[in-house]
Structure formats: C-alpha cells, structure tokens
C-alpha cells in the first residue's frame, strides 16, 4: 500500500522549510493550503494542530507538527533519500538542527519584533543575545559545505532555511561564512523547485 503524505501549509509561512524538505525527498505528497484568518483557525485543522498554525504533516494518519520535528521525522520515514546520517553518527545532526529550532528561532523571532533582553536578563534566555546565537552557528558552518558530516542532510534544510529567512527579512547581514554555506544550498534543484512552487501559490496583487 502506498504512503499517504499530506502537507498542511501556507506559502507565506515556515511551511517553506517543509516544502524544501519534501522536494528533497522526492516522494509524492498532497498539499492542503490554509488561510491564516479562516481555515487555519477552523475546527477541522485545529483537530490536526490545536495551535492553529502551519506547517504540519499527516503521514499514514500520523500527525507531526513543528518544522524541525517534521524534518527529522521525514528523514527517518524515507531513509532511501539519504537525508539523515547513520544512527551512530547523528550527534552534530541533532545538535545543530535543534539549536536552530531553539536559540536561533527565538533570537530571530525576538529580533523581528524589535525586542532585546536587557543585559541583566540575558542569562534567562536560551540564546543570550542574537549576536551570540549567530556567532555560534557561524562557528558550526565555517569552512564546511554541510553542517553534519560530509553530505547534505535534513539538518542543512532546517539550518539553511533559518539563515535564508533571516537574510531575506533583512535581519542578518550575511558574513562570508554564512554566504559560503547558504549560497550552494540555494542552488540545489529541490530548493529551487520548492521556492517556485510556493511563489506560484503566493497571493497575487489585485
């Protein structure tokens, strides 16, 4: 029996991360588009994700939410795609994927809102400062094509997406280290396909 893989998204969301991941997998999937003000908050979708946010997937009836979790899940669910290192070699893979999902996500979101913790409260936050979070991820990617080992993985989809978002939203002036890492990722065929699909789904000006 064929897999059932349903992708719930909005093209103006972090669903772009999962679109890229799905295109890297090469497996067939169905897309369900949701609107922020209506269907995303409706009872039908809240039964899938009570937070009323995207992305989410349903794989053979099993629901997964949260972008990093979806990336990690899909890499395991479709091992033939080769998007996860062998189980015994996943230390950096998990470390940096979830660093991006935790400190980088929080630092990015707070910076986008124009909010910064005062110095005496920085230790209460998982990232300290935006600059510390960015310098840490730069250390992880410096001189490397891929963040976890010698081949592309789901960790690159997630980390690359977060850096890509920050650059596009003018929240990060990319250093040479970031440019050297993100640039080749943007040239991947799956990245380009994903961006083209989501661009075609964007609301058009009236």
C-alpha positions in Angstrom: 0.0 0.0 0.0 1.3 3.4 -1.0 2.2 6.0 1.6 -0.2 8.8 2.4 1.6 12.0 2.9 -0.4 15.2 3.4 1.3 18.6 3.8 -0.6 21.4 5.5 0.8 24.8 4.8 0.6 28.4 3.7 3.2 29.7 1.2 3.9 32.7 3.4 5.0 30.6 6.4 7.7 28.3 7.8 5.9 25.7 5.6 8.6 26.8 3.0 11.1 24.7 5.1 9.0 21.6 4.8 8.3 22.2 1.1 12.0 22.1 0.5 12.4 19.0 2.6 9.6 17.3 0.7 11.1 18.2 -2.6 14.5 16.7 -1.4 12.7 13.5 -0.5 11.2 13.1 -4.0 8.2 11.3 -2.6 4.6 12.1 -3.7 2.6 14.3 -1.3 -0.6 16.2 -1.2 -0.7 19.9 -0.3 -3.5 21.4 1.7 -3.4 25.2 1.6 -4.7 27.0 4.7 -5.5 30.7 5.2 -4.3 32.4 8.4 -7.6 34.1 9.2 -10.0 31.3 8.4 -9.2 27.6 7.7 -6.0 27.6 9.8 -8.1 28.6 12.8 -11.1 26.3 12.0 -12.1 23.3 14.0 -11.1 20.8 11.2 -7.5 22.0 11.2 -7.3 22.5 15.0 -8.1 18.8 15.3 -4.7 18.3 13.5 -2.8 21.1 15.2 -4.5 22.7 18.2 -2.1 25.6 17.9 -3.8 26.6 14.6 -0.5 27.1 12.8 1.4 25.6 10.0 3.3 23.6 8.9 2.0 20.1 9.7 2.1 16.8 8.0 -0.1 13.7 8.2 1.9 10.6 7.2 -0.2 7.4 7.1 -2.5 9.0 9.6 0.2 10.1 12.0 0.4 13.8 12.7 3.7 15.7 13.1 4.0 19.4 13.8 6.9 21.8 14.4 9.3 22.2 11.4 12.4 20.7 12.9 10.5 17.7 14.1 8.9 17.2 10.7 12.3 17.4 9.0 13.8 14.8 11.4 10.7 12.6 11.1 10.7 12.7 7.3 14.4 11.9 7.1 13.7 8.7 9.1 10.5 7.8 7.4 12.1 7.9 3.9 15.6 6.5 4.5 16.3 5.9 0.8 16.5 9.7 0.4 19.7 9.7 2.5 18.8 12.8 4.4 19.9 11.6 7.9 23.3 10.3 8.9 23.5 6.7 10.2 22.1 6.5 13.8 25.5 6.3 15.4 26.7 9.5 13.6 23.9 11.9 14.4 25.4 14.0 17.2 26.0 17.1 15.1 22.9 16.4 13.1 20.6 16.7 16.1 22.7 19.3 17.9 22.6 21.9 15.1 19.1 21.2 13.8 17.7 21.7 17.3 20.0 24.6 18.0 18.4 26.3 15.0 14.9 25.3 16.2 15.6 26.7 19.7 18.1 29.5 20.2 18.2 30.7 16.6 14.4 30.6 16.2 13.9 32.5 19.5 16.6 35.1 18.7 15.3 35.6 15.1 11.7 36.0 16.3 12.6 38.5 19.0 14.8 40.5 16.7 12.0 40.6 14.1 9.7 42.1 16.8 12.4 44.6 17.8 12.8 43.2 21.2 16.0 42.6 23.0 16.6 41.3 26.6 18.3 43.7 28.9 21.9 42.6 29.9 20.8 41.5 33.4 18.2 39.2 32.0 20.1 37.6 29.0 21.0 34.5 31.0 17.3 33.7 31.4 17.0 33.1 27.7 18.3 30.1 25.8 20.2 32.2 23.3 21.6 35.1 25.4 21.9 37.6 22.5 21.1 37.5 18.8 24.8 38.1 18.1 25.9 35.1 20.3 23.4 32.8 18.6 24.6 33.8 15.2 28.3 33.6 16.0 27.7 30.1 17.4 26.0 28.8 14.2 28.7 30.5 12.2 31.4 28.5 14.1 29.4 25.4 13.2 29.4 26.0 9.5 32.7 27.7 9.0 34.7 26.1 6.2 32.0 23.4 5.7 29.7 22.6 2.9 27.3 20.7 5.2 26.6 21.2 8.9 26.6 17.5 9.9 29.2 15.3 8.3 30.3 15.2 4.7 26.9 15.1 3.0 23.7 17.1 2.7 21.1 16.2 5.3 17.8 17.4 6.8 19.8 19.5 9.2 21.0 21.6 6.3 17.4 22.0 5.2 16.5 23.4 8.6 19.6 25.4 9.4 19.9 26.7 5.8 16.2 27.8 5.9 16.6 29.7 9.1 19.7 31.6 7.8 18.0 32.1 4.5 14.9 33.6 6.2 17.0 36.0 8.3 18.9 37.2 5.2 15.7 37.7 3.2 13.9 39.6 6.0 17.0 41.8 6.4 17.6 40.6 10.0 21.0 39.3 9.2 23.8 40.9 7.2 25.4 37.7 5.9 29.1 37.2 6.7 31.4 35.4 4.2 30.9 32.3 6.3 27.1 32.4 6.0 27.2 33.3 2.3 29.6 30.4 1.6 27.2 28.0 3.4 23.8 29.3 2.2 24.8 30.1 -1.4 25.3 26.5 -2.6 22.1 25.4 -0.8 20.1 27.9 -2.8 21.5 26.2 -6.0 20.1 22.8 -5.1 17.4 21.7 -7.5 15.0 20.8 -4.7 15.4 24.2 -3.1 14.6 25.9 -6.5 11.6 23.7 -7.1 10.2 24.4 -3.6 10.6 28.1 -3.9 9.0 28.1 -7.4 6.0 26.1 -6.1 5.5 28.5 -3.1 6.0 31.6 -5.2 3.2 30.4 -7.6 0.9 30.0 -4.6 1.5 33.4 -3.1 -1.4 35.8 -3.1 -1.4 37.9 -6.2 -1.8 41.7 -6.1 -5.3 42.8 -7.1 
